[in-house]
Amino acid sequence: MPDRPRLVVVNTTPIIALCLIDQFDLLQKLYDRVMIPSAVQAEVSAGGIAGVGVRELREASWVDVVSLQDPSRAELITDLERGEAEVIALTQEHNADLVVIDERLARRHARRLGMRLTGTLGVLLRAKQAGMIDAVKPLIDQLRAGGIRLGDDVVAEALRLAGEL
């Protein structure tokens, strides 16, 4: 697979979303090193959507939970939740190749800072391109049925890119 990101930092929503559709291991298969900040671990461990992701994250020895070297870096991003702010700060501290984040405002911050980013649907598209999954649409349907909010325009673009429209 060309241009394989080596180090990725992942936010809470993509972890929960991928666990919801039993595809969490795609992160391990697609990327060399998966890192999350402590705040993301705490958010997932709090059990959000019926505890989805709690067990999977606890058992994922391939996910590195890393504390920020400079916590004040995350505190400077006052308009994001703590997990999102730590994801962006950790991406900067470790010069990560990619940030996996779904929330619109956090994505805007990441873009403004020049970070390469993707989201849950981007992970699914990459997995389809790599032959790890057969289709994206059934997984999107499962995400929506499980309570993950995805805009119609975002879904349409993902399905177009997947060749499933």
KOLKOL-974762 format. One record per residue: residue in one letter; residue number from 1; z, x, y of N, C-alpha, C in turn. Coordinates in Angstrom, 3 decimals. Layout:
N
SITE resn resi      n_z      n_x      n_y     ca_z     ca_x     ca_y      c_z      c_x      c_y
SITE    a  NUM        Z        X        Y        Z        X        Y        Z        X        Y
...
REM end
This chain:
165
SITE resn resi      n_z      n_x      n_y     ca_z     ca_x     ca_y      c_z      c_x      c_y
SITE    m    1    0.000    0.843   -1.166    0.000    0.000    0.000    0.000    0.892    1.232
SITE    p    2   -0.975    0.758    2.110   -1.044    1.624    3.282    0.081    1.333    4.268
SITE    d    3    0.483    2.374    4.997    1.446    2.226    6.074    2.733    1.539    5.619
SITE    r    4    3.293    2.009    4.551    4.525    1.427    4.008    5.715    1.876    4.856
SITE    p    5    6.393    0.929    5.529    7.569    1.306    6.306    8.647    1.873    5.378
SITE    r    6    9.193    2.990    5.759   10.215    3.636    4.929   11.584    3.026    5.151
SITE    l    7   12.003    2.910    6.409   13.326    2.396    6.738   13.190    1.089    7.503
SITE    v    8   13.815    0.028    6.980   13.805   -1.265    7.664   15.234   -1.722    7.905
SITE    v    9   15.425   -2.404    9.020   16.708   -3.027    9.348   16.470   -4.531    9.312
SITE    v   10   17.329   -5.242    8.587   17.115   -6.667    8.327   18.243   -7.506    8.936
SITE    n   11   17.855   -8.623    9.526   18.808   -9.557   10.111   19.247  -10.613    9.089
SITE    t   12   20.193  -11.427    9.478   20.810  -12.420    8.598   19.835  -13.468    8.076
SITE    t   13   19.080  -14.096    8.961   18.211  -15.196    8.541   17.200  -14.785    7.478
SITE    p   14   16.501  -13.665    7.612   15.591  -13.291    6.527   16.301  -13.069    5.185
SITE    i   15   17.504  -12.530    5.215   18.253  -12.335    3.964   18.534  -13.687    3.325
SITE    i   16   19.071  -14.610    4.106   19.398  -15.935    3.581   18.138  -16.656    3.117
SITE    a   17   17.078  -16.588    3.918   15.830  -17.271    3.575   15.248  -16.731    2.268
SITE    l   18   15.198  -15.415    2.116   14.643  -14.830    0.897   15.519  -15.133   -0.311
SITE    c   19   16.826  -15.168   -0.124   17.730  -15.533   -1.226   17.531  -16.994   -1.608
SITE    l   20   17.325  -17.845   -0.626   17.135  -19.271   -0.855   15.958  -19.536   -1.789
SITE    i   21   14.922  -18.703   -1.699   13.721  -18.898   -2.530   13.643  -17.869   -3.662
SITE    d   22   14.771  -17.227   -3.925   14.880  -16.257   -5.021   13.876  -15.106   -4.884
SITE    q   23   13.708  -14.612   -3.652   12.773  -13.522   -3.395   13.426  -12.357   -2.644
SITE    f   24   14.751  -12.280   -2.655   15.474  -11.240   -1.931   15.038   -9.842   -2.369
SITE    d   25   14.735   -9.691   -3.641   14.357   -8.380   -4.165   13.027   -7.861   -3.614
SITE    l   26   12.265   -8.711   -2.925   11.027   -8.236   -2.302   11.313   -7.128   -1.303
SITE    l   27   12.452   -7.219   -0.626   12.803   -6.171    0.341   12.920   -4.818   -0.346
SITE    q   28   13.534   -4.795   -1.509   13.680   -3.546   -2.261   12.324   -3.042   -2.758
SITE    k   29   11.469   -3.961   -3.159   10.164   -3.579   -3.691    9.196   -3.103   -2.609
SITE    l   30    9.310   -3.676   -1.415    8.360   -3.381   -0.346    8.736   -2.181    0.519
SITE    y   31   10.033   -1.893    0.614   10.491   -0.877    1.557   11.343    0.172    0.861
SITE    d   32   11.247    1.395    1.346   11.986    2.496    0.733   13.491    2.393    0.933
SITE    r   33   13.895    2.002    2.134   15.324    1.920    2.436   15.579    0.672    3.280
SITE    v   34   16.519   -0.150    2.836   16.874   -1.379    3.528   18.282   -1.216    4.086
SITE    m   35   18.415   -1.455    5.375   19.682   -1.241    6.057   20.054   -2.514    6.825
SITE    i   36   21.345   -2.827    6.831   21.841   -3.918    7.667   23.084   -3.436    8.400
SITE    p   37   23.317   -3.968    9.598   24.556   -3.620   10.296   25.726   -4.434    9.736
SITE    s   38   26.921   -3.989   10.033   28.139   -4.653    9.549   28.203   -6.118    9.956
SITE    a   39   27.732   -6.432   11.157   27.775   -7.823   11.620   26.911   -8.733   10.760
SITE    v   40   25.782   -8.243   10.291   24.924   -9.046    9.410   25.623   -9.264    8.072
SITE    q   41   26.243   -8.227    7.543   27.002   -8.393    6.304   28.073   -9.472    6.484
SITE    a   42   28.777   -9.448    7.603   29.827  -10.432    7.872   29.244  -11.844    7.993
SITE    e   43   28.094  -11.967    8.662   27.474  -13.290    8.813   27.037  -13.856    7.472
SITE    v   44   26.409  -13.035    6.638   25.980  -13.512    5.320   27.209  -13.844    4.477
SITE    s   45   28.199  -12.976    4.516   29.410  -13.173    3.711   30.193  -14.413    4.124
SITE    a   46   30.010  -14.862    5.362   30.685  -16.076    5.832   30.162  -17.312    5.105
SITE    g   47   29.007  -17.191    4.468   28.524  -18.255    3.597   27.719  -19.350    4.240
SITE    g   48   27.204  -19.154    5.413   26.347  -20.099    6.134   25.824  -21.292    5.377
SITE    i   49   24.621  -21.205    4.862   23.974  -22.328    4.167   24.468  -22.353    2.725
SITE    a   50   25.565  -23.055    2.490   26.111  -23.250    1.138   26.285  -21.943    0.366
SITE    g   51   26.633  -20.890    1.070   26.890  -19.619    0.399   25.661  -18.875   -0.066
SITE    v   52   24.473  -19.307    0.372   23.233  -18.640   -0.032   23.249  -17.200    0.465
SITE    g   53   23.004  -16.274   -0.426   22.903  -14.871   -0.075   24.185  -14.076   -0.260
SITE    v   54   25.312  -14.744   -0.379   26.597  -14.040   -0.487   26.615  -13.159   -1.734
SITE    r   55   26.371  -13.752   -2.878   26.389  -12.997   -4.140   25.277  -11.955   -4.172
SITE    e   56   24.083  -12.357   -3.755   22.941  -11.452   -3.807   23.183  -10.197   -2.969
SITE    l   57   23.724  -10.379   -1.773   23.979   -9.226   -0.911   25.087   -8.360   -1.485
SITE    r   58   26.126   -8.980   -2.016   27.237   -8.231   -2.606   26.759   -7.372   -3.783
SITE    e   59   25.806   -7.887   -4.549   25.313   -7.185   -5.737   24.152   -6.232   -5.448
SITE    a   60   23.635   -6.237   -4.239   22.457   -5.424   -3.896   22.895   -4.011   -3.497
SITE    s   61   23.032   -3.158   -4.480   23.430   -1.772   -4.206   22.370   -1.023   -3.402
SITE    w   62   21.180   -1.555   -3.346   20.077   -0.922   -2.622   20.076   -1.250   -1.126
SITE    v   63   20.990   -2.107   -0.680   21.114   -2.404    0.749   22.230   -1.535    1.322
SITE    d   64   21.894   -0.755    2.338   22.886    0.078    3.011   23.499   -0.703    4.166
SITE    v   65   24.819   -0.906    4.107   25.539   -1.533    5.212   26.040   -0.406    6.099
SITE    v   66   25.609   -0.409    7.359   25.877    0.713    8.251   26.548    0.210    9.531
SITE    s   67   27.611    0.886    9.919   28.270    0.586   11.193   27.542    1.322   12.305
SITE    l   68   27.525    0.725   13.463   26.895    1.359   14.614   27.668    2.604   15.022
SITE    q   69   26.942    3.641   15.359   27.577    4.849   15.888   28.085    4.591   17.298
SITE    d   70   27.344    3.751   18.020   27.715    3.414   19.394   27.715    1.885   19.539
SITE    p   71   28.854    1.231   19.227   28.916   -0.233   19.292   28.601   -0.811   20.668
SITE    s   72   28.806   -0.016   21.705   28.527   -0.526   23.054   27.044   -0.821   23.239
SITE    r   73   26.202   -0.189   22.450   24.750   -0.436   22.523   24.450   -1.905   22.225
SITE    a   74   25.135   -2.473   21.238   24.934   -3.886   20.894   25.567   -4.799   21.939
SITE    e   75   26.671   -4.362   22.518   27.363   -5.178   23.524   26.537   -5.346   24.790
SITE    l   76   25.591   -4.461   25.013   24.730   -4.557   26.193   23.730   -5.716   26.091
SITE    i   77   23.475   -6.171   24.865   22.516   -7.264   24.655   23.324   -8.558   24.588
SITE    t   78   23.633   -9.098   25.743   24.583  -10.210   25.827   24.003  -11.577   25.489
SITE    d   79   22.689  -11.717   25.463   22.106  -13.034   25.210   21.744  -13.269   23.742
SITE    l   80   22.146  -12.354   22.861   21.910  -12.519   21.427   23.241  -12.654   20.700
SITE    e   81   23.186  -13.240   19.502   24.375  -13.260   18.653   24.655  -11.836   18.204
SITE    r   82   25.880  -11.596   17.747   26.310  -10.238   17.417   25.414   -9.594   16.351
SITE    g   83   25.074  -10.325   15.300   24.243   -9.755   14.243   22.891   -9.302   14.749
SITE    e   84   22.256  -10.140   15.556   20.942   -9.794   16.106   21.040   -8.572   17.016
SITE    a   85   22.080   -8.548   17.851   22.264   -7.413   18.760   22.491   -6.126   17.972
SITE    e   86   23.285   -6.196   16.897   23.520   -5.003   16.077   22.266   -4.571   15.337
SITE    v   87   21.447   -5.514   14.907   20.190   -5.162   14.237   19.316   -4.347   15.184
SITE    i   88   19.190   -4.803   16.411   18.366   -4.086   17.389   18.974   -2.720   17.696
SITE    a   89   20.294   -2.676   17.885   20.959   -1.398   18.173   20.834   -0.429   17.001
SITE    l   90   20.994   -0.919   15.768   20.895   -0.060   14.586   19.468    0.464   14.416
SITE    t   91   18.495   -0.387   14.715   17.094    0.031   14.658   16.848    1.191   15.617
SITE    q   92   17.429    1.094   16.800   17.294    2.178   17.774   18.023    3.437   17.298
SITE    e   93   19.259    3.287   16.856   20.051    4.448   16.460   19.413    5.247   15.327
SITE    h   94   18.779    4.544   14.397   18.207    5.217   13.231   16.690    5.365   13.324
SITE    n   95   16.137    4.981   14.464   14.690    5.071   14.655   13.953    4.463   13.459
SITE    a   96   14.389    3.266   13.074   13.822    2.581   11.906   12.349    2.275   12.120
SITE    d   97   11.629    2.227   11.021   10.188    1.963   11.062    9.867    0.506   11.354
SITE    l   98   10.798   -0.390   10.973   10.515   -1.820   11.057   11.819   -2.586   11.169
SITE    v   99   11.791   -3.669   11.944   12.923   -4.587   12.015   12.438   -5.936   11.472
SITE    v  100   13.237   -6.533   10.585   12.903   -7.826    9.988   13.837   -8.852   10.617
SITE    i  101   13.273   -9.665   11.514   14.087  -10.600   12.291   13.244  -11.826   12.612
SITE    d  102   13.850  -13.002   12.546   13.102  -14.243   12.745   13.328  -14.899   14.102
SITE    e  103   14.499  -14.761   14.672   14.851  -15.487   15.877   13.987  -15.052   17.062
SITE    r  104   13.473  -16.036   17.763   12.484  -15.811   18.831   12.985  -14.864   19.925
SITE    l  105   14.184  -15.113   20.447   14.695  -14.275   21.535   14.920  -12.836   21.057
SITE    a  106   15.433  -12.683   19.857   15.655  -11.336   19.306   14.318  -10.616   19.115
SITE    r  107   13.301  -11.346   18.685   11.973  -10.747   18.525   11.427  -10.291   19.881
SITE    r  108   11.688  -11.097   20.902   11.245  -10.737   22.251   11.905   -9.424   22.688
SITE    h  109   13.215   -9.298   22.429   13.921   -8.055   22.765   13.318   -6.869   21.999
SITE    a  110   13.095   -7.062   20.698   12.555   -5.984   19.866   11.179   -5.540   20.370
SITE    r  111   10.333   -6.495   20.711    8.999   -6.159   21.234    9.108   -5.383   22.544
SITE    r  112    9.985   -5.862   23.429   10.166   -5.215   24.730   10.614   -3.767   24.567
SITE    l  113   11.371   -3.508   23.501   11.859   -2.156   23.230   10.866   -1.325   22.416
SITE    g  114    9.699   -1.902   22.123    8.657   -1.177   21.413    8.869   -1.060   19.920
SITE    m  115    9.688   -1.947   19.369    9.954   -1.899   17.920    8.842   -2.601   17.152
SITE    r  116    8.563   -2.085   15.992    7.632   -2.731   15.063    8.440   -3.801   14.337
SITE    l  117    7.940   -5.029   14.287    8.743   -6.080   13.687    7.934   -7.005   12.806
SITE    t  118    8.677   -7.683   11.954    8.137   -8.740   11.110    9.268   -9.723   10.890
SITE    g  119    8.957  -10.791   10.178    9.964  -11.793    9.855    9.864  -12.174    8.394
SITE    t  120   10.557  -13.222    8.039   10.548  -13.677    6.649    9.129  -13.937    6.161
SITE    l  121    8.335  -14.638    6.964    6.961  -14.943    6.544    6.118  -13.680    6.456
SITE    g  122    6.372  -12.716    7.310    5.671  -11.439    7.240    5.988  -10.696    5.953
SITE    v  123    7.232  -10.777    5.511    7.623  -10.163    4.239    6.863  -10.837    3.095
SITE    l  124    6.783  -12.167    3.147    6.058  -12.893    2.091    4.568  -12.548    2.106
SITE    l  125    3.984  -12.429    3.300    2.570  -12.047    3.390    2.339  -10.658    2.821
SITE    r  126    3.211   -9.731    3.153    3.085   -8.357    2.646    3.213   -8.346    1.117
SITE    a  127    4.127   -9.167    0.603    4.307   -9.248   -0.845    3.069   -9.827   -1.528
SITE    k  128    2.445  -10.804   -0.899    1.218  -11.363   -1.480    0.106  -10.324   -1.470
SITE    q  129   -0.028   -9.599   -0.360   -1.047   -8.556   -0.267   -0.831   -7.481   -1.330
SITE    a  130    0.419   -7.233   -1.678    0.755   -6.212   -2.671    0.698   -6.764   -4.098
SITE    g  131    0.378   -8.049   -4.244    0.281   -8.653   -5.563    1.629   -8.963   -6.207
SITE    m  132    2.674   -9.022   -5.400    4.019   -9.292   -5.933    4.311  -10.785   -6.069
SITE    i  133    3.602  -11.590   -5.286    3.696  -13.041   -5.404    2.276  -13.594   -5.394
SITE    d  134    2.101  -14.760   -6.003    0.771  -15.352   -6.101    0.361  -16.126   -4.859
SITE    a  135    1.335  -16.814   -4.250    1.015  -17.679   -3.115    2.204  -17.753   -2.162
SITE    v  136    1.891  -17.953   -0.898    2.901  -18.059    0.150    3.305  -19.514    0.376
SITE    k  137    2.356  -20.437    0.297    2.614  -21.840    0.635    3.770  -22.462   -0.148
SITE    p  138    3.842  -22.312   -1.460    4.973  -22.937   -2.170    6.325  -22.381   -1.719
SITE    l  139    6.352  -21.118   -1.348    7.593  -20.507   -0.880    7.961  -21.023    0.509
SITE    i  140    6.955  -21.226    1.356    7.203  -21.821    2.675    7.743  -23.234    2.502
SITE    d  141    7.169  -23.984    1.586    7.647  -25.344    1.319    9.104  -25.322    0.858
SITE    q  142    9.457  -24.353    0.020   10.845  -24.217   -0.447   11.775  -23.849    0.706
SITE    l  143   11.324  -22.953    1.585   12.134  -22.581    2.746   12.435  -23.798    3.601
SITE    r  144   11.403  -24.563    3.890   11.585  -25.761    4.719   12.492  -26.772    4.032
SITE    a  145   12.294  -26.980    2.744   13.137  -27.923    1.997   14.593  -27.466    1.973
SITE    g  146   14.797  -26.162    2.045   16.144  -25.603    2.034   16.803  -25.556    3.397
SITE    g  147   16.109  -26.029    4.429   16.704  -26.099    5.756   16.319  -24.984    6.708
SITE    i  148   15.398  -24.109    6.303   14.937  -23.053    7.199   13.888  -23.656    8.131
SITE    r  149   14.111  -23.545    9.428   13.187  -24.117   10.414   12.056  -23.132   10.691
SITE    l  150   10.856  -23.623   10.494    9.653  -22.828   10.751    8.691  -23.684   11.563
SITE    g  151    8.226  -23.148   12.667    7.284  -23.888   13.503    5.961  -24.104   12.796
SITE    d  152    5.355  -25.238   13.055    4.067  -25.560   12.428    3.007  -24.518   12.750
SITE    d  153    3.012  -24.007   13.995    2.016  -23.013   14.388    2.228  -21.697   13.635
SITE    v  154    3.482  -21.321   13.424    3.800  -20.094   12.687    3.382  -20.242   11.226
SITE    v  155    3.667  -21.399   10.646    3.284  -21.656    9.250    1.776  -21.647    9.107
SITE    a  156    1.075  -22.305   10.029   -0.391  -22.353    9.964   -0.981  -20.941   10.025
SITE    e  157   -0.442  -20.104   10.913   -0.945  -18.736   11.028   -0.649  -17.935    9.753
SITE    a  158    0.528  -18.113    9.189    0.872  -17.411    7.944   -0.064  -17.835    6.813
SITE    l  159   -0.310  -19.134    6.719   -1.205  -19.620    5.667   -2.643  -19.130    5.885
SITE    r  160   -3.052  -19.040    7.141   -4.385  -18.509    7.452   -4.474  -17.049    7.011
SITE    l  161   -3.470  -16.271    7.384   -3.459  -14.853    7.009   -3.387  -14.652    5.498
SITE    a  162   -2.730  -15.592    4.823   -2.613  -15.517    3.364   -3.865  -16.030    2.660
SITE    g  163   -4.792  -16.602    3.434   -6.006  -17.178    2.828   -5.703  -18.450    2.074
SITE    e  164   -4.698  -19.203    2.538   -4.280  -20.402    1.817   -4.461  -21.675    2.629
SITE    l  165   -5.270  -21.621    3.671   -5.522  -22.841    4.465   -6.658  -23.629    3.914
REM end
